[in-house]
Amino acid sequence: VDHEVIEGHTIGHTFHGASSTSGRGGNDEHLKCMVCMEEFRDGEALRSLPCLHRYHQRCIDQWLSRNPECPICKQDITAPQN
C-alpha cells in the first residue's frame, strides 16, 4: 500500500499520556504499539486505523506498506467502512 493510501485511510495524532481509566485491567493494547511492543511516550507520533487500533506511526506505516491489514484484528484498511 502506498503512503497516500495509508494517509487517506488512517488518522495521525500525537500521544499525550495514558488516560486515567487504563492500566488496571492489564490490557496493554491501548498503551503500547503492538508492532514493536514498546509503550507509547508523550509526544510520539501515532496512527489510528479505521478499526481504532493505534500504533507508532513509523511502525504501522512500515507494516502497511507491505500488508493493508491491522496487525491485531486483520481488518483491511482499504475496505469500505460501514
Phi and psi restraints in degrees (range 20) as a CNS / XPLOR table:
assign (resid 1 and name C) (resid 2 and name N)
       (resid 2 and name CA) (resid 2 and name C) 1.0 -83.5 20.0 2
assign (resid 2 and name N) (resid 2 and name CA)
       (resid 2 and name C) (resid 3 and name N) 1.0 165.1 20.0 2
assign (resid 2 and name C) (resid 3 and name N)
       (resid 3 and name CA) (resid 3 and name C) 1.0 -60.3 20.0 2
assign (resid 3 and name N) (resid 3 and name CA)
       (resid 3 and name C) (resid 4 and name N) 1.0 -36.2 20.0 2
assign (resid 3 and name C) (resid 4 and name N)
       (resid 4 and name CA) (resid 4 and name C) 1.0 -63.2 20.0 2
assign (resid 4 and name N) (resid 4 and name CA)
       (resid 4 and name C) (resid 5 and name N) 1.0 -38.8 20.0 2
assign (resid 4 and name C) (resid 5 and name N)
       (resid 5 and name CA) (resid 5 and name C) 1.0 -66.9 20.0 2
assign (resid 5 and name N) (resid 5 and name CA)
       (resid 5 and name C) (resid 6 and name N) 1.0 -43.7 20.0 2
assign (resid 5 and name C) (resid 6 and name N)
       (resid 6 and name CA) (resid 6 and name C) 1.0 -58.3 20.0 2
assign (resid 6 and name N) (resid 6 and name CA)
       (resid 6 and name C) (resid 7 and name N) 1.0 -49.3 20.0 2
assign (resid 6 and name C) (resid 7 and name N)
       (resid 7 and name CA) (resid 7 and name C) 1.0 -60.5 20.0 2
assign (resid 7 and name N) (resid 7 and name CA)
       (resid 7 and name C) (resid 8 and name N) 1.0 -37.5 20.0 2
assign (resid 7 and name C) (resid 8 and name N)
       (resid 8 and name CA) (resid 8 and name C) 1.0 -75.8 20.0 2
assign (resid 8 and name N) (resid 8 and name CA)
       (resid 8 and name C) (resid 9 and name N) 1.0 -17.8 20.0 2
assign (resid 8 and name C) (resid 9 and name N)
       (resid 9 and name CA) (resid 9 and name C) 1.0 -115.0 20.0 2
assign (resid 9 and name N) (resid 9 and name CA)
       (resid 9 and name C) (resid 10 and name N) 1.0 4.7 20.0 2
assign (resid 9 and name C) (resid 10 and name N)
       (resid 10 and name CA) (resid 10 and name C) 1.0 -134.6 20.0 2
assign (resid 10 and name N) (resid 10 and name CA)
       (resid 10 and name C) (resid 11 and name N) 1.0 173.1 20.0 2
assign (resid 10 and name C) (resid 11 and name N)
       (resid 11 and name CA) (resid 11 and name C) 1.0 -124.8 20.0 2
assign (resid 11 and name N) (resid 11 and name CA)
       (resid 11 and name C) (resid 12 and name N) 1.0 122.0 20.0 2
assign (resid 11 and name C) (resid 12 and name N)
       (resid 12 and name CA) (resid 12 and name C) 1.0 -88.8 20.0 2
assign (resid 12 and name N) (resid 12 and name CA)
       (resid 12 and name C) (resid 13 and name N) 1.0 142.7 20.0 2
assign (resid 12 and name C) (resid 13 and name N)
       (resid 13 and name CA) (resid 13 and name C) 1.0 -158.5 20.0 2
assign (resid 13 and name N) (resid 13 and name CA)
       (resid 13 and name C) (resid 14 and name N) 1.0 176.7 20.0 2
assign (resid 13 and name C) (resid 14 and name N)
       (resid 14 and name CA) (resid 14 and name C) 1.0 -112.5 20.0 2
assign (resid 14 and name N) (resid 14 and name CA)
       (resid 14 and name C) (resid 15 and name N) 1.0 138.4 20.0 2
assign (resid 14 and name C) (resid 15 and name N)
       (resid 15 and name CA) (resid 15 and name C) 1.0 -76.1 20.0 2
assign (resid 15 and name N) (resid 15 and name CA)
       (resid 15 and name C) (resid 16 and name N) 1.0 133.5 20.0 2
assign (resid 15 and name C) (resid 16 and name N)
       (resid 16 and name CA) (resid 16 and name C) 1.0 -127.6 20.0 2
assign (resid 16 and name N) (resid 16 and name CA)
       (resid 16 and name C) (resid 17 and name N) 1.0 47.6 20.0 2
assign (resid 16 and name C) (resid 17 and name N)
       (resid 17 and name CA) (resid 17 and name C) 1.0 86.8 20.0 2
assign (resid 17 and name N) (resid 17 and name CA)
       (resid 17 and name C) (resid 18 and name N) 1.0 163.9 20.0 2
assign (resid 17 and name C) (resid 18 and name N)
       (resid 18 and name CA) (resid 18 and name C) 1.0 -77.2 20.0 2
assign (resid 18 and name N) (resid 18 and name CA)
       (resid 18 and name C) (resid 19 and name N) 1.0 145.7 20.0 2
assign (resid 18 and name C) (resid 19 and name N)
       (resid 19 and name CA) (resid 19 and name C) 1.0 -73.7 20.0 2
assign (resid 19 and name N) (resid 19 and name CA)
       (resid 19 and name C) (resid 20 and name N) 1.0 160.1 20.0 2
assign (resid 19 and name C) (resid 20 and name N)
       (resid 20 and name CA) (resid 20 and name C) 1.0 -70.3 20.0 2
assign (resid 20 and name N) (resid 20 and name CA)
       (resid 20 and name C) (resid 21 and name N) 1.0 -15.1 20.0 2
assign (resid 20 and name C) (resid 21 and name N)
       (resid 21 and name CA) (resid 21 and name C) 1.0 -91.1 20.0 2
assign (resid 21 and name N) (resid 21 and name CA)
       (resid 21 and name C) (resid 22 and name N) 1.0 -7.9 20.0 2
assign (resid 21 and name C) (resid 22 and name N)
       (resid 22 and name CA) (resid 22 and name C) 1.0 -96.7 20.0 2
assign (resid 22 and name N) (resid 22 and name CA)
       (resid 22 and name C) (resid 23 and name N) 1.0 166.2 20.0 2
assign (resid 22 and name C) (resid 23 and name N)
       (resid 23 and name CA) (resid 23 and name C) 1.0 102.0 20.0 2
assign (resid 23 and name N) (resid 23 and name CA)
       (resid 23 and name C) (resid 24 and name N) 1.0 -17.0 20.0 2
assign (resid 23 and name C) (resid 24 and name N)
       (resid 24 and name CA) (resid 24 and name C) 1.0 -96.0 20.0 2
assign (resid 24 and name N) (resid 24 and name CA)
       (resid 24 and name C) (resid 25 and name N) 1.0 -27.6 20.0 2
assign (resid 24 and name C) (resid 25 and name N)
       (resid 25 and name CA) (resid 25 and name C) 1.0 -87.4 20.0 2
assign (resid 25 and name N) (resid 25 and name CA)
       (resid 25 and name C) (resid 26 and name N) 1.0 -2.0 20.0 2
assign (resid 25 and name C) (resid 26 and name N)
       (resid 26 and name CA) (resid 26 and name C) 1.0 76.4 20.0 2
assign (resid 26 and name N) (resid 26 and name CA)
       (resid 26 and name C) (resid 27 and name N) 1.0 11.3 20.0 2
assign (resid 26 and name C) (resid 27 and name N)
       (resid 27 and name CA) (resid 27 and name C) 1.0 -93.7 20.0 2
assign (resid 27 and name N) (resid 27 and name CA)
       (resid 27 and name C) (resid 28 and name N) 1.0 96.6 20.0 2
assign (resid 27 and name C) (resid 28 and name N)
       (resid 28 and name CA) (resid 28 and name C) 1.0 -75.9 20.0 2
assign (resid 28 and name N) (resid 28 and name CA)
       (resid 28 and name C) (resid 29 and name N) 1.0 -11.0 20.0 2
assign (resid 28 and name C) (resid 29 and name N)
       (resid 29 and name CA) (resid 29 and name C) 1.0 -53.1 20.0 2
assign (resid 29 and name N) (resid 29 and name CA)
       (resid 29 and name C) (resid 30 and name N) 1.0 -31.8 20.0 2
assign (resid 29 and name C) (resid 30 and name N)
       (resid 30 and name CA) (resid 30 and name C) 1.0 -89.0 20.0 2
assign (resid 30 and name N) (resid 30 and name CA)
       (resid 30 and name C) (resid 31 and name N) 1.0 -12.0 20.0 2
assign (resid 30 and name C) (resid 31 and name N)
       (resid 31 and name CA) (resid 31 and name C) 1.0 -112.5 20.0 2
assign (resid 31 and name N) (resid 31 and name CA)
       (resid 31 and name C) (resid 32 and name N) 1.0 -4.0 20.0 2
assign (resid 31 and name C) (resid 32 and name N)
       (resid 32 and name CA) (resid 32 and name C) 1.0 -143.5 20.0 2
assign (resid 32 and name N) (resid 32 and name CA)
       (resid 32 and name C) (resid 33 and name N) 1.0 158.5 20.0 2
assign (resid 32 and name C) (resid 33 and name N)
       (resid 33 and name CA) (resid 33 and name C) 1.0 -77.4 20.0 2
assign (resid 33 and name N) (resid 33 and name CA)
       (resid 33 and name C) (resid 34 and name N) 1.0 122.8 20.0 2
assign (resid 33 and name C) (resid 34 and name N)
       (resid 34 and name CA) (resid 34 and name C) 1.0 -82.7 20.0 2
assign (resid 34 and name N) (resid 34 and name CA)
       (resid 34 and name C) (resid 35 and name N) 1.0 3.7 20.0 2
assign (resid 34 and name C) (resid 35 and name N)
       (resid 35 and name CA) (resid 35 and name C) 1.0 -89.5 20.0 2
assign (resid 35 and name N) (resid 35 and name CA)
       (resid 35 and name C) (resid 36 and name N) 1.0 -54.5 20.0 2
assign (resid 35 and name C) (resid 36 and name N)
       (resid 36 and name CA) (resid 36 and name C) 1.0 -96.2 20.0 2
assign (resid 36 and name N) (resid 36 and name CA)
       (resid 36 and name C) (resid 37 and name N) 1.0 -11.2 20.0 2
assign (resid 36 and name C) (resid 37 and name N)
       (resid 37 and name CA) (resid 37 and name C) 1.0 67.1 20.0 2
assign (resid 37 and name N) (resid 37 and name CA)
       (resid 37 and name C) (resid 38 and name N) 1.0 19.5 20.0 2
assign (resid 37 and name C) (resid 38 and name N)
       (resid 38 and name CA) (resid 38 and name C) 1.0 -98.3 20.0 2
assign (resid 38 and name N) (resid 38 and name CA)
       (resid 38 and name C) (resid 39 and name N) 1.0 146.2 20.0 2
assign (resid 38 and name C) (resid 39 and name N)
       (resid 39 and name CA) (resid 39 and name C) 1.0 -67.4 20.0 2
assign (resid 39 and name N) (resid 39 and name CA)
       (resid 39 and name C) (resid 40 and name N) 1.0 148.4 20.0 2
assign (resid 39 and name C) (resid 40 and name N)
       (resid 40 and name CA) (resid 40 and name C) 1.0 -71.9 20.0 2
assign (resid 40 and name N) (resid 40 and name CA)
       (resid 40 and name C) (resid 41 and name N) 1.0 143.2 20.0 2
assign (resid 40 and name C) (resid 41 and name N)
       (resid 41 and name CA) (resid 41 and name C) 1.0 -120.1 20.0 2
assign (resid 41 and name N) (resid 41 and name CA)
       (resid 41 and name C) (resid 42 and name N) 1.0 151.8 20.0 2
assign (resid 41 and name C) (resid 42 and name N)
       (resid 42 and name CA) (resid 42 and name C) 1.0 -50.9 20.0 2
assign (resid 42 and name N) (resid 42 and name CA)
       (resid 42 and name C) (resid 43 and name N) 1.0 133.7 20.0 2
assign (resid 42 and name C) (resid 43 and name N)
       (resid 43 and name CA) (resid 43 and name C) 1.0 87.3 20.0 2
assign (resid 43 and name N) (resid 43 and name CA)
       (resid 43 and name C) (resid 44 and name N) 1.0 -6.7 20.0 2
assign (resid 43 and name C) (resid 44 and name N)
       (resid 44 and name CA) (resid 44 and name C) 1.0 -74.5 20.0 2
assign (resid 44 and name N) (resid 44 and name CA)
       (resid 44 and name C) (resid 45 and name N) 1.0 144.9 20.0 2
assign (resid 44 and name C) (resid 45 and name N)
       (resid 45 and name CA) (resid 45 and name C) 1.0 -78.2 20.0 2
assign (resid 45 and name N) (resid 45 and name CA)
       (resid 45 and name C) (resid 46 and name N) 1.0 125.4 20.0 2
assign (resid 45 and name C) (resid 46 and name N)
       (resid 46 and name CA) (resid 46 and name C) 1.0 -117.8 20.0 2
assign (resid 46 and name N) (resid 46 and name CA)
       (resid 46 and name C) (resid 47 and name N) 1.0 165.5 20.0 2
assign (resid 46 and name C) (resid 47 and name N)
       (resid 47 and name CA) (resid 47 and name C) 1.0 -136.9 20.0 2
assign (resid 47 and name N) (resid 47 and name CA)
       (resid 47 and name C) (resid 48 and name N) 1.0 129.4 20.0 2
assign (resid 47 and name C) (resid 48 and name N)
       (resid 48 and name CA) (resid 48 and name C) 1.0 -100.8 20.0 2
assign (resid 48 and name N) (resid 48 and name CA)
       (resid 48 and name C) (resid 49 and name N) 1.0 135.6 20.0 2
assign (resid 48 and name C) (resid 49 and name N)
       (resid 49 and name CA) (resid 49 and name C) 1.0 -90.1 20.0 2
assign (resid 49 and name N) (resid 49 and name CA)
       (resid 49 and name C) (resid 50 and name N) 1.0 169.4 20.0 2
assign (resid 49 and name C) (resid 50 and name N)
       (resid 50 and name CA) (resid 50 and name C) 1.0 -57.0 20.0 2
assign (resid 50 and name N) (resid 50 and name CA)
       (resid 50 and name C) (resid 51 and name N) 1.0 -27.7 20.0 2
assign (resid 50 and name C) (resid 51 and name N)
       (resid 51 and name CA) (resid 51 and name C) 1.0 -79.2 20.0 2
assign (resid 51 and name N) (resid 51 and name CA)
       (resid 51 and name C) (resid 52 and name N) 1.0 -3.0 20.0 2
assign (resid 51 and name C) (resid 52 and name N)
       (resid 52 and name CA) (resid 52 and name C) 1.0 78.9 20.0 2
assign (resid 52 and name N) (resid 52 and name CA)
       (resid 52 and name C) (resid 53 and name N) 1.0 4.7 20.0 2
assign (resid 52 and name C) (resid 53 and name N)
       (resid 53 and name CA) (resid 53 and name C) 1.0 -73.9 20.0 2
assign (resid 53 and name N) (resid 53 and name CA)
       (resid 53 and name C) (resid 54 and name N) 1.0 143.9 20.0 2
assign (resid 53 and name C) (resid 54 and name N)
       (resid 54 and name CA) (resid 54 and name C) 1.0 -126.8 20.0 2
assign (resid 54 and name N) (resid 54 and name CA)
       (resid 54 and name C) (resid 55 and name N) 1.0 152.2 20.0 2
assign (resid 54 and name C) (resid 55 and name N)
       (resid 55 and name CA) (resid 55 and name C) 1.0 -145.1 20.0 2
assign (resid 55 and name N) (resid 55 and name CA)
       (resid 55 and name C) (resid 56 and name N) 1.0 165.9 20.0 2
assign (resid 55 and name C) (resid 56 and name N)
       (resid 56 and name CA) (resid 56 and name C) 1.0 -59.9 20.0 2
assign (resid 56 and name N) (resid 56 and name CA)
       (resid 56 and name C) (resid 57 and name N) 1.0 137.3 20.0 2
assign (resid 56 and name C) (resid 57 and name N)
       (resid 57 and name CA) (resid 57 and name C) 1.0 -58.1 20.0 2
assign (resid 57 and name N) (resid 57 and name CA)
       (resid 57 and name C) (resid 58 and name N) 1.0 -44.4 20.0 2
assign (resid 57 and name C) (resid 58 and name N)
       (resid 58 and name CA) (resid 58 and name C) 1.0 -62.4 20.0 2
assign (resid 58 and name N) (resid 58 and name CA)
       (resid 58 and name C) (resid 59 and name N) 1.0 -37.2 20.0 2
assign (resid 58 and name C) (resid 59 and name N)
       (resid 59 and name CA) (resid 59 and name C) 1.0 -71.7 20.0 2
assign (resid 59 and name N) (resid 59 and name CA)
       (resid 59 and name C) (resid 60 and name N) 1.0 -49.8 20.0 2
assign (resid 59 and name C) (resid 60 and name N)
       (resid 60 and name CA) (resid 60 and name C) 1.0 -73.1 20.0 2
assign (resid 60 and name N) (resid 60 and name CA)
       (resid 60 and name C) (resid 61 and name N) 1.0 -31.3 20.0 2
assign (resid 60 and name C) (resid 61 and name N)
       (resid 61 and name CA) (resid 61 and name C) 1.0 -62.8 20.0 2
assign (resid 61 and name N) (resid 61 and name CA)
       (resid 61 and name C) (resid 62 and name N) 1.0 -41.9 20.0 2
assign (resid 61 and name C) (resid 62 and name N)
       (resid 62 and name CA) (resid 62 and name C) 1.0 -65.4 20.0 2
assign (resid 62 and name N) (resid 62 and name CA)
       (resid 62 and name C) (resid 63 and name N) 1.0 -43.6 20.0 2
assign (resid 62 and name C) (resid 63 and name N)
       (resid 63 and name CA) (resid 63 and name C) 1.0 -59.2 20.0 2
assign (resid 63 and name N) (resid 63 and name CA)
       (resid 63 and name C) (resid 64 and name N) 1.0 -50.6 20.0 2
assign (resid 63 and name C) (resid 64 and name N)
       (resid 64 and name CA) (resid 64 and name C) 1.0 -68.9 20.0 2
assign (resid 64 and name N) (resid 64 and name CA)
       (resid 64 and name C) (resid 65 and name N) 1.0 -21.5 20.0 2
assign (resid 64 and name C) (resid 65 and name N)
       (resid 65 and name CA) (resid 65 and name C) 1.0 -67.7 20.0 2
assign (resid 65 and name N) (resid 65 and name CA)
       (resid 65 and name C) (resid 66 and name N) 1.0 -19.7 20.0 2
assign (resid 65 and name C) (resid 66 and name N)
       (resid 66 and name CA) (resid 66 and name C) 1.0 -109.3 20.0 2
assign (resid 66 and name N) (resid 66 and name CA)
       (resid 66 and name C) (resid 67 and name N) 1.0 -24.0 20.0 2
assign (resid 66 and name C) (resid 67 and name N)
       (resid 67 and name CA) (resid 67 and name C) 1.0 -149.9 20.0 2
assign (resid 67 and name N) (resid 67 and name CA)
       (resid 67 and name C) (resid 68 and name N) 1.0 120.1 20.0 2
assign (resid 67 and name C) (resid 68 and name N)
       (resid 68 and name CA) (resid 68 and name C) 1.0 -80.9 20.0 2
assign (resid 68 and name N) (resid 68 and name CA)
       (resid 68 and name C) (resid 69 and name N) 1.0 14.9 20.0 2
assign (resid 68 and name C) (resid 69 and name N)
       (resid 69 and name CA) (resid 69 and name C) 1.0 -108.4 20.0 2
assign (resid 69 and name N) (resid 69 and name CA)
       (resid 69 and name C) (resid 70 and name N) 1.0 148.0 20.0 2
assign (resid 69 and name C) (resid 70 and name N)
       (resid 70 and name CA) (resid 70 and name C) 1.0 -61.5 20.0 2
assign (resid 70 and name N) (resid 70 and name CA)
       (resid 70 and name C) (resid 71 and name N) 1.0 131.7 20.0 2
assign (resid 70 and name C) (resid 71 and name N)
       (resid 71 and name CA) (resid 71 and name C) 1.0 -62.7 20.0 2
assign (resid 71 and name N) (resid 71 and name CA)
       (resid 71 and name C) (resid 72 and name N) 1.0 -24.2 20.0 2
assign (resid 71 and name C) (resid 72 and name N)
       (resid 72 and name CA) (resid 72 and name C) 1.0 -89.2 20.0 2
assign (resid 72 and name N) (resid 72 and name CA)
       (resid 72 and name C) (resid 73 and name N) 1.0 -56.4 20.0 2
assign (resid 72 and name C) (resid 73 and name N)
       (resid 73 and name CA) (resid 73 and name C) 1.0 -105.3 20.0 2
assign (resid 73 and name N) (resid 73 and name CA)
       (resid 73 and name C) (resid 74 and name N) 1.0 -5.5 20.0 2
assign (resid 73 and name C) (resid 74 and name N)
       (resid 74 and name CA) (resid 74 and name C) 1.0 69.3 20.0 2
assign (resid 74 and name N) (resid 74 and name CA)
       (resid 74 and name C) (resid 75 and name N) 1.0 14.9 20.0 2
assign (resid 74 and name C) (resid 75 and name N)
       (resid 75 and name CA) (resid 75 and name C) 1.0 -69.5 20.0 2
assign (resid 75 and name N) (resid 75 and name CA)
       (resid 75 and name C) (resid 76 and name N) 1.0 132.1 20.0 2
assign (resid 75 and name C) (resid 76 and name N)
       (resid 76 and name CA) (resid 76 and name C) 1.0 -73.6 20.0 2
assign (resid 76 and name N) (resid 76 and name CA)
       (resid 76 and name C) (resid 77 and name N) 1.0 121.8 20.0 2
assign (resid 76 and name C) (resid 77 and name N)
       (resid 77 and name CA) (resid 77 and name C) 1.0 -69.5 20.0 2
assign (resid 77 and name N) (resid 77 and name CA)
       (resid 77 and name C) (resid 78 and name N) 1.0 -18.2 20.0 2
assign (resid 77 and name C) (resid 78 and name N)
       (resid 78 and name CA) (resid 78 and name C) 1.0 -92.0 20.0 2
assign (resid 78 and name N) (resid 78 and name CA)
       (resid 78 and name C) (resid 79 and name N) 1.0 -5.8 20.0 2
assign (resid 78 and name C) (resid 79 and name N)
       (resid 79 and name CA) (resid 79 and name C) 1.0 -71.5 20.0 2
assign (resid 79 and name N) (resid 79 and name CA)
       (resid 79 and name C) (resid 80 and name N) 1.0 144.1 20.0 2
assign (resid 79 and name C) (resid 80 and name N)
       (resid 80 and name CA) (resid 80 and name C) 1.0 -58.7 20.0 2
assign (resid 80 and name N) (resid 80 and name CA)
       (resid 80 and name C) (resid 81 and name N) 1.0 139.8 20.0 2
assign (resid 80 and name C) (resid 81 and name N)
       (resid 81 and name CA) (resid 81 and name C) 1.0 -91.5 20.0 2
assign (resid 81 and name N) (resid 81 and name CA)
       (resid 81 and name C) (resid 82 and name N) 1.0 141.0 20.0 2
